Amino acid sequence: MTDQGENLLSATQLATLESTFRRGSASASEALAKWIGKPSVVDFDSLEQLPMEEATELLTRGDDAPICSCSMQIQGIITGEMILAFDDASGWALADILLDNPQGTTTEWTELTTSAALETTNILCCAYLNALQQSLSVGSESQEVVPTPPRFSREFAESLMEFVLMGQAIAFDQAILARTRFEIDRLAVNWTLLFVPDAESMSRLPELLLSGESER
């Protein structure tokens, strides 16, 4: 069993990772605006390391309704998951924006609306992963952070986290929450970004952050 305390990031290490996510947010804003064709804002505030149980509660926001997520597995210099979680209304609002429909037109998940959510996740997460690769790969043997295509799911938060993390949470039950405000064409959307390195990556992340900073 992994010692959870040994793998937690220090305040300094978390601040270093925050600078990476801040760069990723700037790239994500540009990429999202280009993809959607409307002004878009990805305004990063801070990172917070949370036990998985707290992260799950945060996703539900006291609501028993199912939540949606698009998750990408990460391979390469660091491994784990990056997850964009959102409620039905925010996912459908995105579809209406992309399809130039009046807000409230989309009221169900179809192949088209799911595809819109998946492609948006791909664009957002790749912006963050590119920034992460640039920060962590300096002087490392592997120079890549490779995402898999995102997958969509809609279920209750507890089941979602169990499905996404599988056996990963048995060894390490921490998630890194990116406190970020998302806005499209002046419409705030209720999206939550989670970065979930697996146990092995969390044990290496402090060293990778240190080497990345020292070689800049």
C-alpha distance (Angstrom), angle and dihedral (degrees) to the residues before:
residue distance angle dihedral
M1 . . .
T2 3.82 . .
D3 3.81 117.0 .
Q4 3.81 101.0 -119.3
G5 3.80 94.2 -158.0
E6 3.79 94.0 57.2
N7 3.80 91.8 56.5
L8 3.80 99.1 48.1
L9 3.79 114.5 112.2
S10 3.80 118.2 -117.4
A11 3.80 120.4 -124.3
T12 3.82 89.6 -101.6
Q13 3.80 93.0 50.1
L14 3.79 91.3 46.9
A15 3.82 89.6 51.0
T16 3.81 89.7 52.5
L17 3.79 90.2 51.0
E18 3.81 89.4 47.4
S19 3.81 90.7 58.9
T20 3.80 87.6 54.8
F21 3.81 92.3 50.9
R22 3.80 90.1 46.9
R23 3.82 89.7 57.8
G24 3.79 89.3 45.4
S25 3.80 90.8 52.6
A26 3.80 91.8 54.4
S27 3.80 90.1 52.0
A28 3.81 91.0 44.1
S29 3.82 91.5 54.3
E30 3.80 91.4 53.8
A31 3.81 94.3 43.9
L32 3.81 93.3 46.7
A33 3.81 92.7 49.4
K34 3.80 90.4 50.0
W35 3.82 92.8 48.1
I36 3.80 95.9 46.1
G37 3.79 97.3 34.3
K38 3.80 92.9 -133.5
P39 3.83 134.8 92.2
S40 3.79 108.7 -77.1
V41 3.79 132.6 -174.3
V42 3.79 127.6 -159.8
D43 3.80 101.7 -179.3
F44 3.81 111.5 -173.7
D45 3.80 118.6 -156.3
S46 3.81 110.3 168.9
L47 3.80 147.9 -42.4
E48 3.77 123.6 -108.1
Q49 3.79 125.6 -168.0
L50 3.81 109.4 -141.7
P51 3.79 137.8 177.2
M52 3.79 108.8 -107.6
E53 3.80 91.2 -112.5
E54 3.82 91.3 58.2
A55 3.80 91.5 45.4
T56 3.80 89.4 52.7
E57 3.82 91.6 50.5
L58 3.79 90.1 49.0
L59 3.80 91.0 54.2
T60 3.81 92.2 54.0
R61 3.85 93.8 47.4
G62 3.81 87.7 -158.5
D63 3.80 91.9 -56.4
D64 3.80 120.7 123.8
A65 3.82 92.8 -155.2
P66 3.82 119.4 113.5
I67 3.79 117.0 -96.1
C68 3.77 129.7 -144.2
S69 3.76 126.9 -130.9
C70 3.76 140.8 178.8
S71 3.79 111.4 -157.1
M72 3.79 132.6 -172.2
Q73 3.77 125.5 -161.2
I74 3.81 113.4 -134.1
Q75 3.79 122.6 -144.3
G76 3.80 133.8 174.6
I77 3.79 126.5 45.3
I78 3.80 88.1 5.2
T79 3.80 129.0 22.4
G80 3.77 134.1 -158.0
E81 3.80 136.2 73.7
M82 3.79 139.3 -54.7
I83 3.79 113.3 -157.2
L84 3.80 133.2 -168.9
A85 3.81 108.7 -163.3
F86 3.81 125.9 -172.7
D87 3.78 143.2 154.6
D88 3.80 124.8 -103.8
A89 3.80 93.5 -101.0
S90 3.81 93.5 55.7
G91 3.79 92.6 47.4
W92 3.78 92.2 49.3
A93 3.81 91.6 45.6
L94 3.81 88.1 56.1
A95 3.80 90.7 51.7
D96 3.82 91.6 50.3
I97 3.81 90.7 50.9
L98 3.80 92.8 49.2
L99 3.82 92.6 46.0
D100 3.83 93.5 43.4
N101 3.79 90.6 -121.1
P102 3.81 124.5 146.8
Q103 3.79 111.1 -93.3
G104 3.81 110.0 -90.7
T105 3.81 95.0 33.7
T106 3.81 95.1 109.0
T107 3.81 112.7 66.5
E108 3.81 104.5 158.4
W109 3.78 142.1 41.9
T110 3.78 111.6 -100.0
E111 3.78 131.9 165.1
L112 3.81 88.8 -93.5
T113 3.81 96.6 49.7
T114 3.80 91.8 44.8
S115 3.80 90.4 50.0
A116 3.82 90.0 52.2
A117 3.81 91.1 53.0
L118 3.81 92.8 47.1
E119 3.80 94.6 49.6
T120 3.80 92.0 46.5
T121 3.81 89.7 51.3
N122 3.78 90.5 49.0
I123 3.81 91.2 53.3
L124 3.81 95.3 45.2
C125 3.79 97.7 43.5
C126 3.80 94.3 44.6
A127 3.82 89.4 55.6
Y128 3.80 89.6 55.8
L129 3.80 94.0 42.1
N130 3.81 91.8 50.9
A131 3.81 89.3 54.2
L132 3.79 89.7 46.1
Q133 3.79 92.0 51.4
Q134 3.80 91.5 51.1
S135 3.80 90.8 50.9
L136 3.80 98.8 44.8
S137 3.78 107.0 32.8
V138 3.79 99.4 66.0
G139 3.79 106.8 121.9
S140 3.81 92.9 -5.3
E141 3.79 125.7 130.9
S142 3.79 92.7 -126.2
Q143 3.79 115.3 51.2
E144 3.80 98.1 -172.7
V145 3.77 140.7 89.2
V146 3.80 103.8 -168.9
P147 3.84 121.0 -168.3
T148 3.78 124.8 -160.3
P149 3.82 119.2 -134.8
P150 3.82 109.2 -77.6
R151 3.78 120.0 -103.7
F152 3.80 125.9 -147.7
S153 3.78 126.5 -135.7
R154 3.79 136.0 167.5
E155 3.78 118.7 -162.7
F156 3.77 143.9 107.6
A157 3.79 114.6 -51.1
E158 3.81 95.9 -113.0
S159 3.81 92.7 52.1
L160 3.79 90.9 43.3
M161 3.79 94.1 55.5
E162 3.80 92.1 45.1
F163 3.80 90.7 51.4
V164 3.79 96.1 44.3
L165 3.78 96.7 45.3
M166 3.82 100.4 33.4
G167 3.82 110.2 170.5
Q168 3.79 91.5 -11.2
A169 3.80 92.1 86.5
I170 3.80 91.7 54.0
A171 3.80 90.0 69.7
F172 3.80 98.5 31.2
D173 3.79 126.2 15.4
Q174 3.80 103.3 -175.3
A175 3.80 129.5 111.5
I176 3.79 128.4 -169.7
L177 3.79 111.0 -134.6
A178 3.80 117.8 -154.0
R179 3.79 106.6 -148.7
T180 3.77 98.6 -146.3
R181 3.80 135.8 156.3
F182 3.80 115.2 -138.0
E183 3.79 121.2 -161.6
I184 3.81 130.3 172.3
D185 3.81 120.8 -169.8
R186 3.84 88.6 -17.7
L187 3.82 90.8 -52.9
A188 3.81 114.6 122.0
V189 3.81 112.4 -137.7
N190 3.78 124.4 -158.3
W191 3.81 101.3 -123.4
T192 3.81 127.3 147.9
L193 3.81 123.2 -160.6
L194 3.82 119.2 -152.6
F195 3.81 126.5 -174.7
V196 3.81 110.9 -161.9
P197 3.81 114.6 -177.8
D198 3.79 114.0 -170.6
A199 3.81 121.9 -115.8
E200 3.80 95.2 -91.6
S201 3.80 92.9 49.8
M202 3.79 92.7 47.1
S203 3.79 89.6 54.5
R204 3.84 89.7 52.7
L205 3.80 98.8 37.8
P206 3.84 96.9 85.4
E207 3.82 90.8 53.3
L208 3.80 92.0 45.7
L209 3.80 91.7 49.5
L210 3.80 90.9 49.1
S211 3.81 94.6 48.6
G212 3.79 91.9 45.4
E213 3.80 91.9 53.6
S214 3.82 96.3 42.5
E215 3.81 93.4 53.5
R216 3.81 95.9 51.4
